[in-house]
Amino acid sequence: MVQTQRSRLGNVAALAIVASLLGATSARAIYLDEEQNVTLRAQIYSQGSIRIQNSAVGTTPTTFSGQLVQNRNFFSPELDAKLTEYFNFLQGSALDWLKPDDLRFRVAGWAFYDGIYDYGSAQFNESQRLVNQTFGQLTGVCSAGPQAGQSCSSAADCSGAPCKPAGGGWFIQGSRIAVPNPPPDNVNQIAMLDTFRQAFPQNQEKVPRDTYANQERVNELYLSYSKGPFFLRVGRQAISWGESDTIALLDQTNPFDVTVAAPGIFEDIDESRIPLWTVRSSYNLFETLGPLSSGFVEGYIVPGPVDTNVGFAPILTASPYSPRGQDPQKNGGPPINLFPINYQFVFFDHLPKNTWANSRFGVRFQTVVNRFLTTQAWYYSTFSQSPVPVKVRAFELPIPDSSGVRPFFPVSLEHKQVNVWGLAGTFFAEPLDSIVRIEAEMFNHEAGFIPERNLNIRRTPSNPSNLCLNVPLDQQTTLCPSDVNGKGSIPYANILRWETGFDRFFFFRPLNPTNSFVFVLSGVGSYNLDETASKDFRMNGQTKPGPIQVGPGQYIHTGAFVNDYVQAKVVEFFTQMTIQTDYMHGRLSPRFTWVQNKRGTYLLNPAVIYRWSDWLLFTLNIVHIGGAYQSFGFFKDRDQVSLRATYQLN
């Protein structure tokens, strides 16, 4: 019944969008009063994306070239109200000092429906349906022996063979972990609990449809007030401090929506940015002060008791844009030797608690030096855009109607705060005939990933002569990894990130005799100051493609050893370039973006926008990712072509 209702809602949404597109006759905004102080605008689009390559081995759900992987119907209405004239009665009164120079109210919605699970290829709906299908169940099936495939409560029911969970891993979220530590004199003792909720109080099951199929929120809701040099904005709003060309590596004040993988590649940066409930204020300090001019200071706070939103953690196997990897306990898949096969895997998205300690805040100063260099410096505290996995201490639960127990292997995705110090400058360079942008940010005490620390796995197998290849597959987990019941810890690092950019307008008459080209070029890098030979950071728990068969019945399964994880270099660097121009009096706008990582990963993104009218636009977009398997190269088997129809009420 639920699926049928969602399908009907999707069809209604699609019909409403089509009706809006066909029925629109102008691009003018709607004014709701005679004085035109209250304005209604909207952006509505429907986008279909088709995969143009087969997915790689290890990507679930498996996708084939020509299949529809997205039908995103997006709706964003905006209402703006100028309220200044309604407070003219304060003039000349005792509250004249409070009369605003400008007072505005804004509310904007944000919603999408993706019909991929309702009318797309069957494997997408089937894959998301399998997520958490056994949540709350402790029984399983025998994985070997004469009872293979039969129901079981423990290995005793399988004549000693492992009793494998009947379904996949469990994906949950919550703000608290309460697995007790063992006594100091028995550090290897595993905790025995009565209920699952004892370990994860107030946990909530992660539902793929609620993340990937449809979402809605009040995107912006704020009141802006200005009086002389003072400005104040209170409410749900977005703040962007730092460059965000294509890939937002330096812009981390607000979290991003990652339902369509990497923001800036498969989804527009501004659309993916998640506003927060914020109090923001600025004050103009001076117009001229020696060589300085136009100086102001700005600050904001996101109160922790009100808002600790960190976005959505991706769910394995749930979406065409899920990170590569299989559900660790999905039936029919090879055993993953990060933990024993009879353990129940739990992936826990550990959300920050609503406390003042989890508040986010920042302060920024900006001025112009010698009427030439626009410079700014800032500090802010935020949650890292890339949460890290860490192993929680294992525990056991009694199996109902049985004398056996089920051991649990929980991995927590941790969202840790990071302090950011930034400095940026912008100026016009005559020799280059370009605007030059320079920015550097120090991310202090950022959580990282070192497999030995986060997951307690060994750098090499216990029998390095044969890499565990002669050990039966169902025993590799107990003989190769270390301390399966123990908990991990999080390493931290100080990371310097920077960007240098060039923006230029120029004419090239042979290609466009009437309009100029816009050219944007930037180089973006990072330097891990804490990387050493004994402190080798990897890329946030992402494993290399696998498993790898190296002989008859012999496998090296990714995730068990340190080198199974994608390396993070001490210095990372990539360049990104975008060029765009207009034809047909601005009706046709081709654009080309190229991102190239020094490790060989690259992105090619040609696109063209055709403006049928001011209110109806069509966009053709192609994404091709290739090269090394790292960073945005994790999605190099997701090449797609997209067609979008956009209606604008503006």
JOSUL-V986332 format. One record per residue. N is the residue number from 1. RES is the residue in one small letter. D_LAST is the distance of its C-alpha to the last C-alpha in Angstrom with 2 decimals. Layout:
[[N,RES,D_LAST] [N,RES,D_LAST]]
This chain:
[[1,m,38.69] [2,v,36.06] [3,q,35.22] [4,t,35.00] [5,q,32.65] [6,r,30.32] [7,s,30.48] [8,r,29.57] [9,l,26.60] [10,g,25.45] [11,n,25.94] [12,v,24.05] [13,a,21.06] [14,a,21.24] [15,l,21.61] [16,a,18.65] [17,i,16.41] [18,v,18.13] [19,a,17.78] [20,s,14.02] [21,l,13.98] [22,l,16.65] [23,g,15.52] [24,a,11.97] [25,t,12.33] [26,s,9.19] [27,a,5.62] [28,r,5.41] [29,a,4.56] [30,i,8.14] [31,y,10.67] [32,l,13.72] [33,d,16.25] [34,e,17.67] [35,e,17.41] [36,q,13.63] [37,n,14.55] [38,v,12.94] [39,t,9.20] [40,l,7.98] [41,r,5.14] [42,a,6.69] [43,q,8.13] [44,i,11.24] [45,y,13.92] [46,s,17.59] [47,q,19.96] [48,g,23.65] [49,s,26.09] [50,i,29.67] [51,r,32.45] [52,i,34.26] [53,q,37.33] [54,n,39.70] [55,s,39.54] [56,a,42.37] [57,v,45.38] [58,g,44.65] [59,t,41.00] [60,t,40.50] [61,p,39.20] [62,t,40.59] [63,t,38.04] [64,f,38.83] [65,s,37.23] [66,g,35.16] [67,q,34.25] [68,l,30.78] [69,v,30.07] [70,q,26.48] [71,n,24.13] [72,r,21.36] [73,n,18.74] [74,f,16.10] [75,f,13.75] [76,s,11.77] [77,p,10.22] [78,e,9.55] [79,l,10.89] [80,d,11.59] [81,a,14.47] [82,k,16.36] [83,l,19.95] [84,t,22.03] [85,e,23.25] [86,y,24.50] [87,f,27.10] [88,n,28.57] [89,f,31.65] [90,l,32.70] [91,q,33.42] [92,g,37.19] [93,s,38.02] [94,a,39.65] [95,l,36.26] [96,d,34.95] [97,w,34.90] [98,l,32.28] [99,k,29.86] [100,p,26.61] [101,d,25.31] [102,d,21.88] [103,l,21.10] [104,r,17.84] [105,f,17.23] [106,r,14.80] [107,v,15.04] [108,a,13.45] [109,g,15.04] [110,w,16.26] [111,a,18.23] [112,f,19.68] [113,y,22.44] [114,d,24.61] [115,g,27.03] [116,i,29.49] [117,y,32.10] [118,d,31.91] [119,y,31.95] [120,g,32.42] [121,s,35.81] [122,a,38.33] [123,q,39.23] [124,f,35.96] [125,n,36.42] [126,e,40.14] [127,s,39.71] [128,q,37.44] [129,r,39.78] [130,l,42.71] [131,v,41.20] [132,n,43.17] [133,q,44.94] [134,t,48.16] [135,f,46.79] [136,g,49.47] [137,q,52.21] [138,l,55.09] [139,t,57.04] [140,g,56.93] [141,v,58.76] [142,c,61.70] [143,s,60.58] [144,a,64.07] [145,g,67.66] [146,p,69.16] [147,q,66.62] [148,a,63.61] [149,g,60.69] [150,q,62.31] [151,s,60.88] [152,c,62.09] [153,s,61.89] [154,s,63.51] [155,a,65.37] [156,a,68.53] [157,d,67.19] [158,c,66.83] [159,s,70.32] [160,g,68.98] [161,a,66.04] [162,p,62.60] [163,c,60.75] [164,k,57.21] [165,p,54.25] [166,a,53.30] [167,g,49.63] [168,g,47.27] [169,g,46.56] [170,w,44.92] [171,f,41.46] [172,i,40.86] [173,q,39.20] [174,g,40.21] [175,s,40.98] [176,r,44.77] [177,i,47.61] [178,a,51.11] [179,v,53.48] [180,p,56.71] [181,n,58.51] [182,p,62.07] [183,p,65.12] [184,p,65.87] [185,d,69.10] [186,n,67.40] [187,v,64.14] [188,n,64.00] [189,q,64.20] [190,i,61.31] [191,a,59.97] [192,m,60.72] [193,l,58.20] [194,d,58.34] [195,t,54.69] [196,f,51.60] [197,r,49.78] [198,q,52.41] [199,a,51.09] [200,f,47.35] [201,p,47.00] [202,q,43.91] [203,n,42.71] [204,q,39.93] [205,e,39.87] [206,k,37.01] [207,v,35.45] [208,p,33.76] [209,r,31.57] [210,d,30.14] [211,t,29.12] [212,y,28.31] [213,a,27.45] [214,n,24.95] [215,q,23.67] [216,e,21.40] [217,r,20.99] [218,v,19.34] [219,n,17.79] [220,e,17.18] [221,l,18.77] [222,y,19.91] [223,l,20.90] [224,s,20.91] [225,y,23.70] [226,s,24.96] [227,k,28.16] [228,g,29.68] [229,p,30.10] [230,f,29.31] [231,f,26.11] [232,l,25.86] [233,r,23.33] [234,v,24.64] [235,g,23.27] [236,r,21.84] [237,q,20.23] [238,a,20.52] [239,i,22.78] [240,s,23.29] [241,w,26.57] [242,g,27.78] [243,e,26.77] [244,s,24.96] [245,d,25.02] [246,t,24.90] [247,i,27.36] [248,a,26.99] [249,l,30.69] [250,l,30.59] [251,d,27.50] [252,q,29.05] [253,t,28.07] [254,n,26.01] [255,p,27.00] [256,f,25.25] [257,d,24.79] [258,v,27.30] [259,t,27.10] [260,v,26.28] [261,a,28.97] [262,a,28.34] [263,p,24.92] [264,g,23.59] [265,i,25.53] [266,f,24.56] [267,e,21.44] [268,d,18.85] [269,i,20.17] [270,d,17.17] [271,e,16.91] [272,s,20.67] [273,r,21.10] [274,i,22.21] [275,p,21.55] [276,l,24.68] [277,w,25.80] [278,t,26.41] [279,v,27.70] [280,r,26.61] [281,s,27.87] [282,s,28.48] [283,y,30.82] [284,n,31.09] [285,l,34.78] [286,f,35.39] [287,e,34.13] [288,t,37.27] [289,l,40.14] [290,g,42.50] [291,p,40.84] [292,l,37.84] [293,s,34.76] [294,s,31.51] [295,g,32.95] [296,f,31.35] [297,v,32.11] [298,e,29.77] [299,g,30.72] [300,y,29.52] [301,i,31.20] [302,v,30.32] [303,p,33.15] [304,g,35.10] [305,p,36.05] [306,v,32.38] [307,d,30.73] [308,t,32.51] [309,n,29.92] [310,v,30.83] [311,g,28.78] [312,f,30.40] [313,a,33.59] [314,p,33.75] [315,i,36.17] [316,l,38.71] [317,t,38.80] [318,a,35.88] [319,s,33.11] [320,p,32.79] [321,y,31.49] [322,s,34.28] [323,p,36.54] [324,r,39.53] [325,g,42.50] [326,q,44.26] [327,d,44.70] [328,p,47.93] [329,q,49.79] [330,k,48.34] [331,n,51.15] [332,g,52.37] [333,g,51.12] [334,p,53.59] [335,p,54.68] [336,i,52.81] [337,n,55.52] [338,l,53.64] [339,f,55.22] [340,p,57.94] [341,i,57.08] [342,n,58.22] [343,y,55.74] [344,q,52.56] [345,f,49.56] [346,v,46.97] [347,f,43.71] [348,f,42.58] [349,d,39.18] [350,h,40.39] [351,l,37.53] [352,p,37.92] [353,k,39.32] [354,n,37.46] [355,t,39.67] [356,w,39.35] [357,a,40.93] [358,n,37.82] [359,s,35.45] [360,r,33.25] [361,f,32.96] [362,g,32.60] [363,v,33.12] [364,r,32.00] [365,f,33.15] [366,q,31.54] [367,t,32.87] [368,v,33.32] [369,v,36.88] [370,n,38.34] [371,r,34.90] [372,f,34.86] [373,l,34.36] [374,t,31.48] [375,t,33.13] [376,q,32.50] [377,a,34.65] [378,w,33.90] [379,y,35.43] [380,y,33.89] [381,s,35.25] [382,t,33.47] [383,f,34.35] [384,s,34.85] [385,q,32.28] [386,s,35.28] [387,p,37.54] [388,v,41.12] [389,p,43.55] [390,v,46.88] [391,k,49.72] [392,v,50.63] [393,r,54.31] [394,a,55.36] [395,f,56.63] [396,e,58.35] [397,l,58.00] [398,p,60.74] [399,i,60.20] [400,p,60.62] [401,d,63.93] [402,s,65.20] [403,s,67.16] [404,g,64.80] [405,v,61.81] [406,r,58.53] [407,p,57.65] [408,f,53.98] [409,f,52.40] [410,p,49.22] [411,v,46.81] [412,s,44.29] [413,l,40.97] [414,e,40.93] [415,h,37.95] [416,k,39.57] [417,q,38.33] [418,v,38.36] [419,n,38.40] [420,v,36.45] [421,w,37.42] [422,g,35.21] [423,l,35.47] [424,a,33.09] [425,g,33.05] [426,t,30.91] [427,f,32.33] [428,f,32.39] [429,a,35.50] [430,e,36.72] [431,p,39.20] [432,l,36.45] [433,d,33.86] [434,s,31.50] [435,i,29.81] [436,v,31.99] [437,r,30.98] [438,i,33.78] [439,e,33.62] [440,a,36.27] [441,e,36.25] [442,m,39.29] [443,f,38.81] [444,n,41.83] [445,h,43.58] [446,e,41.23] [447,a,42.49] [448,g,43.68] [449,f,45.49] [450,i,49.17] [451,p,50.58] [452,e,53.98] [453,r,52.44] [454,n,49.48] [455,l,51.19] [456,n,54.87] [457,i,55.60] [458,r,58.22] [459,r,57.83] [460,t,60.38] [461,p,61.96] [462,s,65.17] [463,n,67.08] [464,p,65.65] [465,s,68.26] [466,n,66.50] [467,l,63.02] [468,c,63.73] [469,l,63.95] [470,n,67.30] [471,v,66.14] [472,p,65.22] [473,l,61.48] [474,d,61.76] [475,q,63.60] [476,q,61.60] [477,t,59.42] [478,t,62.44] [479,l,64.19] [480,c,61.52] [481,p,58.91] [482,s,60.15] [483,d,59.99] [484,v,57.91] [485,n,58.25] [486,g,57.42] [487,k,54.13] [488,g,52.24] [489,s,50.91] [490,i,47.92] [491,p,48.47] [492,y,46.34] [493,a,45.56] [494,n,44.18] [495,i,41.72] [496,l,40.55] [497,r,37.25] [498,w,36.00] [499,e,33.65] [500,t,34.03] [501,g,31.18] [502,f,30.81] [503,d,27.65] [504,r,28.24] [505,f,26.80] [506,f,29.35] [507,f,30.08] [508,f,32.13] [509,r,32.75] [510,p,34.57] [511,l,31.49] [512,n,28.78] [513,p,30.15] [514,t,26.96] [515,n,24.63] [516,s,25.52] [517,f,25.62] [518,v,24.20] [519,f,26.99] [520,v,26.98] [521,l,30.33] [522,s,31.55] [523,g,34.62] [524,v,34.53] [525,g,37.73] [526,s,39.51] [527,y,43.10] [528,n,44.81] [529,l,47.39] [530,d,49.23] [531,e,49.87] [532,t,53.62] [533,a,56.03] [534,s,56.60] [535,k,53.00] [536,d,51.20] [537,f,47.54] [538,r,45.82] [539,m,42.19] [540,n,41.51] [541,g,43.72] [542,q,42.45] [543,t,45.48] [544,k,46.32] [545,p,46.24] [546,g,49.24] [547,p,51.67] [548,i,53.91] [549,q,57.06] [550,v,59.88] [551,g,62.76] [552,p,63.96] [553,g,62.75] [554,q,61.81] [555,y,58.31] [556,i,56.70] [557,h,53.88] [558,t,51.00] [559,g,50.54] [560,a,54.22] [561,f,54.84] [562,v,53.16] [563,n,52.70] [564,d,50.78] [565,y,47.73] [566,v,45.47] [567,q,46.59] [568,a,44.50] [569,k,45.74] [570,v,46.59] [571,v,44.21] [572,e,41.08] [573,f,39.05] [574,f,36.37] [575,t,34.42] [576,q,30.89] [577,m,29.57] [578,t,26.29] [579,i,25.98] [580,q,23.06] [581,t,22.65] [582,d,20.74] [583,y,22.28] [584,m,21.66] [585,h,19.70] [586,g,17.27] [587,r,16.83] [588,l,19.30] [589,s,19.33] [590,p,22.41] [591,r,23.05] [592,f,26.25] [593,t,27.13] [594,w,30.73] [595,v,32.08] [596,q,35.87] [597,n,38.02] [598,k,41.48] [599,r,43.00] [600,g,41.82] [601,t,38.68] [602,y,35.87] [603,l,32.35] [604,l,31.10] [605,n,27.44] [606,p,26.45] [607,a,22.98] [608,v,21.16] [609,i,17.53] [610,y,17.29] [611,r,14.17] [612,w,15.10] [613,s,12.23] [614,d,8.77] [615,w,7.77] [616,l,11.05] [617,l,12.79] [618,f,16.36] [619,t,18.10] [620,l,21.88] [621,n,23.29] [622,i,26.99] [623,v,28.60] [624,h,32.31] [625,i,34.25] [626,g,37.95] [627,g,40.86] [628,a,42.30] [629,y,41.64] [630,q,40.12] [631,s,36.83] [632,f,33.97] [633,g,36.90] [634,f,37.42] [635,f,34.84] [636,k,36.44] [637,d,37.20] [638,r,33.54] [639,d,32.55] [640,q,29.81] [641,v,27.57] [642,s,24.08] [643,l,21.75] [644,r,18.14] [645,a,15.70] [646,t,12.03] [647,y,9.45] [648,q,5.72] [649,l,3.79] [650,n,0.00]]
